Amino acid sequence: MVSREVVAPQGSVSGEDVLHQLCASLQPLPSVLRYYDEFDDTIRAIRNPSIESVFELFCHGRSVKVDFGRRRRECALIFKHILMQMFKQDLSVRTVANYFSDFHHFTDDDVAALARTSPLDVGLLWAEWRARELSQSVYKLAKHMLQLLCIYRWNGWSQEYRTFLSTTLPLPAHDKYAAVRSGDAFLSADEEAAIVRHLDEAVIGIKQGEPMLLDAVADAGMLLCAYQFAMRPVQIGMLDTRHVRVWNDEVTEDPTVHLTFHMAKQRRNKQRIPLTRRVKREWTPIFTYLKAHLDAANLGGVPRFFQVESVQEVSIRISKLVRGLIGSEDIGTATDLRHTAAQRLVDAGASHEELAEFMGHAQTNTGLVYYATSASHAERVNRALGASEVYRRVAKIGHDRFISPDELSMLKEEQQIAAVPHGIPISGIGGCQSGQPHCPYSPVASCYGCRKFMPVADKALHGKVLSDMREIVLFFEQSSRGDVRSPTYLQLQRTIGEIQTVIAELEVPEHE
């Protein structure tokens, strides 16, 4: 432990001299620097750090190299000590790699200027640096250098200034929840419907024994994890076969599937807290299908469940799938799915504690932003009624084609859609390519938005169905006190939006 106070030379002393004296006061680096690789769940080592000019950091399945060879020898040694202190503070290797991603912008002259600065005049230097509009990682790296000066009691710095560094020297303004506050991070009800339908179709394909690519099923499984459980890409990528448990019972056809993953983005003493989730029973075949193939492959050891090589691969595959489903390049990342799941839970009336437990937050105040942007109860009802301009978007839903009433009458009886949803008889809205006996979904409520649906070109008829569905929504709102967590309530909300899309298409001249 360093306890003596070292005074930096002042006045006209050159930067090279001050750096040389600072390096002379530093303790020798250890022969090995060890850090924890969360993704591979292993301890890695950097050997001979005082000699090696390039440090290779393994984080989230990727290799990141930090090159000290282009820096002045004294600056390289100082940066190595800063990196070592970060590891001692239990910062994740990804955080360390991010801090050093732009460290070439933290020049040797900047290091010398910071070494000459005392607690009394650091404010002036910091103001000058803030005017340069550097990246946040550079400013954070500078703060870590000041922490190093505190540890070695250099030029008046001491441990008592640690709080001063974290509270007084401001970082550039950055609102990481800006997309949440503006609503740009949330998927619309129509976009969520496209995701749900894709997962449903994947299950149907598995049950009917259709030939399916293993990667496509894995993509559906990763999408399910992000959409239903708000799992981060690192949590999805780290999921292994030990933590996917399948329970079979004699009561239901589909088994129960439990996933266990760990809190991410926490300090080391918190990162192994387990979180257990149950997969929606209708979607469990996706996991049983993948598990059966992994068991048959007999890979040995404990293989990753989705067979991914890195967290980046998880992010790319989820984004590519979602953006293909919703037809947009502006939204659809795993982070967007996580934000959407959180907002969906808050809109359903979850408490701060319930949200923190669901999201894996260590602090309950982390999710306050979702409550600040949450719609009121009245707005949620309007959203379900399709009457809210804030939440309505044009639905990107496909169907086969419009047909005339005469064409409908020529279809087989099983292809003519008719049902009594929630006690209201509805018929004549269109036909189905497959036929109702072959469809596992509820007729009428699930027809709108289905690609096999052939709606009748009758705007007034669909307008009457829309009115009936709105009456059902109001009935549910009054009887269940607005329990928007009800699956039926959410299905009605989606159906109403899809009916409105059909009506909007009929308003186009070529359909009239």
C-alpha positions in Angstrom: 0.0 0.0 0.0 1.2 3.5 -0.9 1.0 6.0 1.8 3.7 8.6 1.3 2.7 11.9 -0.5 4.6 12.8 -3.6 4.7 16.4 -4.8 4.9 16.9 -8.6 7.4 19.4 -9.9 5.8 22.7 -10.8 6.7 25.7 -13.0 8.7 25.1 -16.1 9.4 21.4 -15.6 8.8 19.6 -18.9 6.1 17.0 -19.4 8.7 14.3 -20.0 10.3 15.0 -16.6 7.0 15.0 -14.7 5.9 11.7 -16.3 9.3 10.2 -15.5 9.0 11.1 -11.8 5.4 9.8 -11.7 6.4 6.5 -13.2 9.4 6.3 -10.7 6.9 6.5 -7.8 4.6 3.7 -9.2 5.0 0.2 -7.8 6.1 -2.5 -10.3 3.4 -4.2 -12.2 2.7 -7.8 -11.2 3.9 -10.6 -13.4 0.3 -11.6 -14.3 -2.9 -9.6 -14.6 -6.0 -11.7 -14.2 -9.6 -10.8 -15.1 -12.9 -12.6 -15.4 -14.4 -13.4 -18.8 -18.1 -13.5 -18.1 -19.1 -14.9 -21.5 -16.8 -17.9 -21.4 -17.1 -18.1 -17.6 -13.3 -18.4 -17.1 -10.4 -16.5 -15.6 -8.0 -15.1 -18.2 -4.5 -13.8 -17.7 -2.3 -11.1 -19.2 1.3 -12.3 -18.7 4.3 -10.1 -18.4 2.3 -6.8 -18.5 5.3 -4.7 -17.9 6.9 -6.1 -21.1 4.0 -6.7 -23.4 3.0 -3.8 -25.6 -0.4 -5.2 -26.7 -3.0 -6.5 -24.2 -5.5 -8.9 -25.6 -8.9 -8.6 -23.8 -11.5 -11.3 -24.3 -15.0 -10.0 -23.8 -18.4 -11.3 -24.9 -16.9 -13.8 -27.3 -14.6 -11.3 -29.0 -11.0 -10.4 -28.8 -10.2 -6.7 -28.2 -6.5 -5.5 -28.4 -5.2 -2.5 -26.5 -2.0 -1.3 -28.1 0.3 0.6 -25.8 3.3 0.3 -28.3 2.6 3.7 -30.0 2.6 5.6 -26.7 5.5 7.2 -24.9 7.1 4.6 -22.6 6.1 6.5 -19.4 2.5 7.0 -20.7 2.2 3.3 -21.6 3.2 2.4 -18.1 0.7 4.8 -16.5 -2.1 3.4 -18.7 -1.2 -0.1 -17.8 -1.5 0.8 -14.1 -4.9 2.4 -14.8 -6.1 -0.8 -16.5 -4.8 -2.8 -13.5 -6.8 -0.6 -11.1 -9.9 -1.1 -13.1 -9.6 -4.8 -12.8 -9.1 -4.4 -9.0 -12.3 -2.4 -8.9 -14.2 -5.4 -10.4 -15.1 -3.5 -13.6 -16.2 -5.9 -16.3 -13.7 -6.6 -19.1 -16.2 -5.1 -21.5 -16.3 -1.8 -19.6 -12.5 -1.7 -19.5 -12.4 -2.3 -23.2 -14.9 0.4 -23.8 -12.9 2.9 -21.7 -9.7 2.1 -23.7 -11.5 2.1 -27.1 -10.7 5.8 -27.7 -7.6 6.2 -25.5 -5.5 7.3 -28.5 -7.5 10.6 -28.2 -6.0 10.9 -24.6 -2.7 12.2 -25.8 0.7 12.0 -24.1 0.6 15.7 -23.5 -2.8 15.3 -21.9 -1.3 12.7 -19.5 1.5 15.1 -18.6 -0.9 18.0 -18.1 -3.0 15.8 -15.8 0.1 14.7 -13.9 1.1 18.3 -13.2 -2.4 19.3 -12.0 -3.3 19.5 -8.3 -6.8 19.3 -6.8 -6.9 23.2 -6.7 -6.5 23.8 -10.4 -7.9 20.6 -12.0 -11.2 22.5 -12.5 -9.7 24.8 -15.0 -8.0 22.0 -16.9 -11.2 20.0 -16.9 -13.2 23.0 -18.4 -10.6 23.3 -21.2 -11.0 19.6 -22.0 -14.8 19.7 -21.9 -14.6 22.4 -24.7 -12.8 19.8 -26.9 -15.9 17.6 -26.9 -14.1 14.3 -26.5 -15.9 11.0 -26.2 -17.2 10.0 -22.8 -14.7 7.1 -22.6 -11.8 9.6 -22.8 -13.1 11.7 -19.9 -13.8 8.5 -17.8 -10.2 7.3 -18.5 -8.9 10.7 -17.3 -10.9 10.3 -14.1 -9.4 6.9 -13.6 -5.9 8.4 -14.0 -6.9 10.9 -11.3 -8.0 8.0 -9.1 -4.5 6.5 -9.7 -3.0 9.8 -8.5 -5.2 9.6 -5.4 -3.9 6.1 -4.6 -0.3 7.3 -4.8 -1.0 10.6 -3.1 0.6 12.5 -6.0 0.8 16.3 -5.9 -1.8 16.8 -3.2 -4.2 14.1 -4.4 -5.4 11.6 -1.8 -8.2 9.1 -1.2 -10.4 11.8 0.3 -10.8 13.3 -3.2 -12.4 10.1 -4.7 -15.9 11.6 -4.0 -14.8 14.9 -5.4 -13.8 13.2 -8.7 -17.2 11.5 -9.1 -19.4 14.5 -8.2 -17.5 17.7 -9.2 -15.9 16.9 -12.5 -18.8 16.6 -14.9 -19.0 14.3 -17.9 -20.6 15.3 -21.2 -24.4 15.3 -21.0 -25.7 12.0 -22.2 -29.3 10.6 -21.9 -29.1 6.9 -22.4 -32.8 6.7 -22.1 -33.5 9.4 -24.8 -35.2 6.8 -27.1 -37.3 5.6 -24.2 -38.5 9.1 -23.3 -39.3 9.9 -27.0 -41.0 6.5 -27.5 -38.7 5.6 -30.4 -37.5 2.5 -28.6 -40.9 0.9 -28.4 -42.4 -1.4 -30.9 -46.0 -0.7 -31.9 -48.8 -3.2 -31.3 -48.7 -4.2 -35.0 -45.0 -4.8 -34.9 -45.4 -6.9 -31.7 -48.2 -8.8 -33.5 -45.8 -9.7 -36.3 -43.3 -11.1 -33.8 -45.9 -13.1 -32.0 -47.2 -14.5 -35.3 -43.7 -15.5 -36.4 -43.2 -17.4 -33.1 -46.6 -19.1 -33.6 -45.8 -20.1 -37.1 -42.5 -21.6 -36.0 -44.3 -23.7 -33.5 -46.8 -24.8 -36.1 -44.0 -25.8 -38.4 -42.3 -27.8 -35.7 -45.6 -29.6 -34.7 -46.4 -30.4 -38.3 -43.0 -31.9 -38.9 -42.0 -29.4 -41.6 -38.3 -29.3 -42.6 -36.8 -26.4 -40.7 -33.3 -25.0 -40.6 -31.8 -25.4 -37.1 -30.5 -21.8 -37.3 -34.0 -20.5 -38.0 -35.4 -22.2 -35.0 -32.5 -20.9 -32.9 -33.2 -17.4 -34.2 -36.9 -17.8 -33.1 -35.7 -19.0 -29.7 -33.4 -16.0 -29.2 -36.2 -13.7 -30.4 -38.5 -15.3 -27.8 -36.0 -14.7 -25.0 -35.6 -11.0 -25.9 -39.3 -10.4 -26.5 -40.9 -12.3 -23.6 -38.2 -12.0 -20.9 -36.4 -8.8 -21.9 -33.1 -10.7 -21.8 -29.9 -8.9 -22.9 -27.9 -10.4 -25.7 -25.1 -11.5 -23.3 -27.7 -13.4 -21.2 -29.1 -15.1 -24.3 -25.6 -16.0 -25.6 -24.5 -17.4 -22.3 -27.6 -19.6 -21.9 -26.4 -23.2 -21.8 -28.1 -26.6 -21.8 -27.8 -26.9 -18.0 -30.1 -23.9 -17.6 -32.9 -25.0 -19.9 -35.1 -27.4 -18.0 -37.9 -29.3 -19.6 -40.7 -30.7 -17.4 -43.2 -33.1 -18.9 -46.6 -33.9 -17.3 -49.6 -35.9 -18.3 -52.1 -33.0 -18.0 -51.1 -31.0 -21.1 -49.6 -31.9 -24.4 -46.9 -29.3 -24.4 -44.2 -29.6 -21.6 -43.1 -26.8 -19.3 -39.8 -25.1 -20.0 -37.8 -23.1 -17.4 -34.9 -20.9 -18.3 -32.3 -19.8 -15.7 -29.9 -17.0 -16.5 -28.0 -14.4 -14.4 -28.1 -10.7 -13.8 -25.9 -8.9 -16.2 -24.1 -5.5 -16.0 -23.5 -5.9 -12.3 -20.3 -5.9 -10.2 -18.7 -9.3 -9.7 -20.3 -9.9 -6.4 -23.7 -9.5 -7.9 -23.5 -10.9 -11.4 -24.2 -14.5 -10.5 -27.7 -13.8 -9.1 -30.0 -16.3 -10.9 -33.2 -15.3 -12.6 -35.7 -18.1 -13.5 -38.4 -17.6 -16.2 -41.1 -19.9 -17.6 -41.6 -20.0 -21.3 -45.1 -19.4 -22.5 -46.5 -22.9 -22.9 -47.6 -22.3 -26.6 -44.0 -21.6 -27.5 -42.2 -24.4 -25.6 -41.8 -26.6 -28.7 -39.1 -24.2 -29.9 -37.0 -25.1 -27.0 -37.8 -28.8 -26.9 -36.9 -28.9 -30.6 -33.5 -27.3 -30.1 -32.8 -29.4 -27.0 -33.5 -32.6 -28.8 -31.1 -31.7 -31.6 -28.4 -30.7 -29.1 -28.8 -34.0 -27.2 -28.7 -35.9 -30.4 -25.5 -34.1 -31.5 -23.8 -35.2 -28.3 -21.4 -32.2 -28.3 -19.9 -33.0 -24.9 -19.4 -30.6 -22.0 -22.0 -28.0 -21.5 -22.7 -26.4 -24.9 -24.3 -23.1 -25.4 -28.0 -23.6 -26.1 -28.1 -21.4 -29.2 -24.7 -22.3 -30.4 -23.5 -18.7 -30.8 -19.9 -17.6 -30.8 -20.3 -14.1 -29.4 -22.8 -11.6 -28.0 -22.4 -9.5 -31.2 -23.7 -12.5 -33.2 -26.8 -12.7 -31.0 -27.5 -9.0 -31.5 -27.1 -9.2 -35.3 -29.3 -12.3 -35.7 -32.1 -10.9 -33.6 -32.0 -7.5 -35.3 -32.0 -9.0 -38.8 -35.0 -11.3 -37.9 -37.1 -8.6 -36.3 -36.4 -5.9 -39.0 -37.3 -8.5 -41.6 -40.6 -9.2 -39.8 -41.7 -5.6 -39.3 -40.1 -4.1 -42.5 -38.2 -1.3 -40.8 -34.6 -0.5 -40.3 -35.2 2.1 -37.6 -36.1 -0.2 -34.8 -35.9 -3.9 -33.9 -32.7 -4.4 -31.9 -32.6 -6.7 -28.8 -32.4 -3.5 -26.7 -35.6 -2.2 -28.3 -37.3 -5.5 -27.4 -36.1 -5.1 -23.9 -37.4 -1.6 -23.6 -40.7 -2.7 -25.1 -41.1 -5.5 -22.7 -40.5 -3.2 -19.8 -43.0 -0.6 -21.0 -45.5 -3.4 -21.6 -45.2 -4.5 -18.0 -45.4 -1.0 -16.6 -48.5 -0.2 -18.8 -50.1 -3.3 -17.3 -49.7 -1.9 -13.8 -46.5 -3.5 -12.5 -44.9 -2.1 -9.3 -41.4 -0.8 -9.1 -40.3 -4.0 -7.4 -42.0 -6.2 -10.0 -40.3 -4.3 -12.8 -36.9 -4.5 -11.2 -37.2 -8.2 -10.6 -38.4 -8.8 -14.2 -35.6 -6.7 -15.7 -32.9 -7.9 -13.4 -32.1 -4.4 -12.1 -30.2 -4.2 -8.8 -31.9 -0.9 -8.0 -35.7 -0.2 -8.1 -35.1 3.4 -9.3 -33.4 2.2 -12.5 -36.8 1.7 -14.2 -38.4 5.0 -13.2 -38.0 6.2 -16.8 -40.7 3.7 -17.9 -43.2 5.1 -15.4 -42.5 8.6 -16.6 -43.3 7.6 -20.2 -46.2 5.3 -19.4 -49.6 6.0 -20.7 -52.5 6.7 -18.4 -55.2 4.1 -17.9 -57.5 6.0 -20.2 -54.9 6.2 -22.8 -54.3 2.4 -22.6 -58.0 1.8 -23.2 -58.0 4.2 -26.2 -55.0 2.3 -27.4 -56.9 -0.9 -27.3 -59.8 0.8 -29.0 -57.6 1.9 -31.8 -58.6 5.5 -31.1 -55.2 6.9 -29.9 -53.3 8.8 -32.5 -50.2 8.6 -30.3 -49.9 4.8 -30.5 -51.5 4.1 -33.9 -49.2 3.3 -36.8 -49.8 1.9 -40.2 -49.8 -1.9 -39.7 -47.5 -3.8 -42.1 -49.7 -6.8 -42.3 -50.1 -9.1 -45.4 -53.1 -11.1 -46.6 -53.6 -13.0 -49.8 -56.1 -10.8 -51.6 -59.5 -9.2 -51.4 -62.5 -11.3 -52.7 -66.0 -10.4 -53.7 -69.1 -11.7 -51.9 -69.8 -13.9 -54.9 -66.3 -15.4 -54.7 -66.8 -16.1 -51.0 -70.0 -18.0 -51.7 -68.1 -20.2 -54.2 -65.5 -21.3 -51.5 -65.9 -24.6 -49.7 -67.9 -24.3 -46.4 -64.8 -24.9 -44.3 -63.0 -22.1 -46.0 -65.7 -19.6 -45.2 -64.9 -17.9 -41.9 -67.6 -17.7 -39.3 -67.5 -17.7 -35.5 -69.1 -16.4 -32.3 -66.3 -14.6 -30.5 -67.3 -13.6 -27.0 -71.0 -14.2 -27.8 -71.2 -12.1 -30.9 -72.0 -14.0 -34.1 -69.7 -12.9 -37.0 -69.7 -14.3 -40.5 -69.1 -13.4 -44.1 -65.9 -11.4 -43.5 -63.8 -13.5 -45.9 -62.2 -16.8 -46.6 -59.2 -18.8 -45.5 -56.8 -20.6 -47.8 -56.3 -23.5 -45.4 -59.8 -23.8 -44.0 -60.9 -23.3 -40.4 -60.5 -27.0 -39.3 -56.8 -26.8 -40.1 -56.1 -23.6 -38.3 -55.1 -23.8 -34.6 -56.1 -20.2 -33.9 -59.5 -18.7 -32.9 -61.5 -17.7 -36.0 -62.3 -14.1 -36.7 -60.1 -12.8 -33.8 -57.0 -14.3 -35.4 -57.9 -14.0 -39.1 -57.3 -10.3 -39.5 -53.6 -9.9 -40.2 -53.1 -13.6 -41.3 -51.4 -14.0 -44.6 -53.9 -16.7 -45.6 -56.9 -14.5 -44.9 -58.9 -13.3 -47.9 -61.1 -10.5 -46.7 -64.3 -9.6 -48.5 -64.2 -6.2 -50.2 -67.0 -4.8 -48.1 -65.9 -1.8 -46.0 -69.2 -1.5 -44.2 -69.0 -5.2 -43.1 -65.6 -4.8 -41.6 -66.7 -1.5 -40.0 -69.5 -3.5 -38.2 -66.9 -6.1 -37.0 -64.7 -3.2 -35.7 -67.7 -1.8 -33.8 -68.4 -5.2 -32.3 -64.8 -5.7 -31.2 -64.8 -2.3 -29.5 -67.9 -3.3 -27.5 -66.0 -6.4 -26.4 -63.0 -4.3 -25.3 -65.3 -2.0 -23.3 -66.9 -5.0 -21.7 -63.6 -6.4 -20.7 -62.4 -3.0 -19.4 -65.5 -2.7 -17.2 -65.6 -6.2 -15.9 -61.8 -6.7 -15.3 -61.1 -3.0 -14.4 -58.7 -2.6 -17.3 -56.6 -5.6 -16.7 -54.5 -5.1 -19.9 -52.3 -8.1 -18.9 -55.2 -10.4 -19.9 -54.2 -12.3 -23.1 -57.7 -11.9 -24.4 -57.5 -8.1 -23.9 -54.2 -8.0 -25.8 -55.5 -10.2 -28.6 -58.5 -7.9 -29.0 -56.2 -4.9 -29.1 -54.2 -6.5 -31.9 -57.3 -7.6 -33.8 -58.8 -4.1 -33.8 -55.6 -2.6 -35.2 -55.6 -5.2 -38.0 -59.3 -4.6 -38.8 -58.5 -0.9 -39.2 -55.7 -1.8 -41.6 -58.1 -3.8 -43.8 -60.6 -0.9 -43.8 -57.8 1.6 -44.7 -56.9 -0.6 -47.7 -60.5 -0.7 -48.8 -60.5 3.1 -48.9 -57.8 3.1 -51.6 -59.5 3.6 -55.0 -58.5 0.4 -56.7 -60.3 -1.6 -53.9 -63.5 0.3 -54.2 
